[in-house]
Amino acid sequence: MAMPIFLGLLAGAFLGVSCVEVAFYGASGLLLWGLLALVGRFSCIRREKQGLSRWLVVIPVALGLAGLAALAPLKQMDRPIPKLLPSEALTVAELGRFLDVWPEVAPEAAARVVHLPSRRPTWREVDAALTRDSGLRLRFGYCGFGASLLFGPHPIGPPRIAARE
């Protein structure tokens, strides 16, 4: 009886239960649900292995899957930006305009040049370049309860460029 509850909690930690994940990440979510079902089926194949020996197999497998999910490059910050930038070197104001984000900084900070690694960087690369070249940060607003190990927290609204805290 404890095994289905344990697997259900593990699946909830991986995928969360928000409708955003179901709508946008259905294929990878189904793959992970299938993987969890296989782990559950594998642990229940031999009924004579009840008790501690059964958990000695399931717990390391579950922890390994949780570790892989936490390290998987599927988080919002690991996704490429939605638009192709005109250049790899832009001012903070130009970068904000192309990303539909207006910098919440002083005019002299908005005039600093940011050197990006490519014309279609990930959000994490944009944040690293902003921090390195201008001392600013890319800030996302995140949902307080719509998060999972696999996809991370869900951003709410567009990001903003602000001073480091």
ZIJORA-V65599 format. One record per pair of residues at least 4 apart in sequence whose C-alpha atoms are under 6 Angstrom apart, sorted by the first residue. I is the first residue (numbers start at 1). J is the second residue. If there is no record, write none. Layout:
I|J + I|J
//
This chain:
4|8 + 12|16 + 13|148 + 14|148 + 14|149 + 14|150 + 15|148 + 16|148 + 18|146 + 21|25 + 22|26 + 25|29 + 26|30 + 37|41 + 38|42 + 49|54 + 50|54 + 55|59 + 60|64 + 68|72 + 69|149 + 69|150 + 70|149 + 70|150 + 73|78 + 74|151 + 75|151 + 75|152 + 77|123 + 77|124 + 78|122 + 78|124 + 79|122 + 80|121 + 80|122 + 81|122 + 81|123 + 84|119 + 84|120 + 85|119 + 87|119 + 88|115 + 88|116 + 88|118 + 88|119 + 89|114 + 89|115 + 90|94 + 90|95 + 90|113 + 90|114 + 91|111 + 91|112 + 91|113 + 91|114 + 92|110 + 92|112 + 93|110 + 96|100 + 96|101 + 96|102 + 96|103 + 97|101 + 101|160 + 103|161 + 104|161 + 104|162 + 114|133 + 116|129 + 121|125 + 127|137 + 127|138 + 129|133 + 130|134 + 130|136 + 131|135 + 131|136 + 131|137 + 136|162 + 136|163 + 136|164 + 137|161 + 137|162 + 137|163 + 137|164 + 138|160 + 138|161 + 139|159 + 139|160 + 140|159 + 141|155 + 141|156 + 142|154 + 142|155 + 142|156 + 143|154 + 146|154 + 147|152 + 147|153 + 148|152
//
